[in-house]
Amino acid sequence: MANDRPESYTLDMTKKNTLFKPWLANIQQRVEEKLDAHLHFEQPDLVIEAMRYSTLGGGKRLRSALIYAIAEAFNKPYESVDDFACAIEMIHAYSLIHDDLPAMDDDDLRRGKPSCHKQFDEATAILAGDALQTRAFEILAESKHLSADVALHAIKTLAHNAGAQGMILGQSIDLQSENKSINIEELTRLHTCKTGALFGASANLASYEGTLPPQRWGLMTFALELGLAFQIQDDILDVTQDSETLGKPQGSDAEANKSTFVTLLGLKKAQQAQKETYQKAMDALDSFSAPGNTHYLKALAEWLIQRTH
């Protein structure tokens, strides 16, 4: 059984929100500690300092929370998915470092503090992102909690979803779409790759061992739709919240002349699209049965679309 659960985790679904916040805080602390340990090196360097700066001490840990919520659903010990969570978070941190660079989105603020290239310099930021990416795969390759078969699957899955057919493809489409008018189908494809791919990878990794493909596909569909709903919410918040609340520049997409769900649909229709996408995610989650507890998955989905930053 998964460890570190609140004692009353088996209570009925009406109390899931009360249980979710302490559970999420526990997960965030756990991931922070594991990441901290993985980012300790014998010979300190400016690049390592930049890696730690951009990875530790902030972030919602959504992708890793998804991993642990799936572990709950399949009664897996948290130790069996710790390395998945750390690898995902490092890939995500690297993508944010590069995303903020002047040649990309050129953002000066990330998670309420100067972005990596502003805190250090552009070359150090590039190297820190590169090093976080390679460190993620090193963690999976060296894991003491994964069999050789599972580690190989994890490396392949993460490489595919973070690469030229996943997250990087989405980023490329995003850059090519600046100052252009794209339609809602193209925008959905962009974010299914750029944001959804790592959500899908999280579901794949956490559910791979001991499950059949139909279960994994159901969870990956849930995760992909959830990632898209998360992005729609980001676009909504970008026009309804200020920079201090967001922890990053408000209106940055509009300033860069990027298409968003709000610019294409308008605020009210974007909010409706988010609700519909969220419902698709919940329908996918309801389509499979798990031996353990799924209410953290449901509570996580609810929290993602109700968040204010």
Beta strands, then each sheet from edge to edge (+ up, - down):
strand 1: 109-110
strand 2: 113-114
sheet 1: 1+ 2-
end
